[in-house]
Amino acid sequence: MSVGGRLGVPHELRGLPHRTRISEFVVGHGPCVVVFSAPGGCGKTVAAAQLALLNGQPVWLSFEHRPIDWESLARGVLSAFNEPEECEFAPQRIMNRESLTARLASVLQPYSSTRLCVVADAAGSVGSLQDLVDFAIALRASASEDSMLVVTASDI
């Protein structure tokens, strides 16, 4: 199963009410991972979209309540940068973390001075919080050191 990724924030999420305190906190502290976890309808996706728009080039991954882990994040980002042959899940095409890390670094190399904000929206569950941190570290090593990962989930 692949995760659809794209550059930018969904159009319908632009121009919604701004969450000033959250944005100021995140911008002021520069974390590498931000997680919004709350019941449906609380505004997690809107807050994530606003952070993405304020914090560099948004990369939007829609998980649609599927599990999230390091590999699915990497494959989603590769998909957003039009690398579908590396992202499709097929038994004969399983890549390990080491080869995905190398491919991610290669694809993001032109963006080494660009702050990316990867949003993993509607995650079903998280493999481990360490996976999120490890992915954010790999993202910062491949793109700008200010890049970040934002995750929205109903239950972490």
Secondary structure by P-SEA (a helix, b strand, c coil): cbbbbbccccccccccccaaaaaaaaaaccccbbbbbccccccaaaaaaaaaaaccbbbbbbcccccccaaaaaaaaaaaacccccccccccccccaaaaaaaaaaaaccccccbbbbbbccccccccaaaaaaaaaaaaaacccccbbbbbbccc
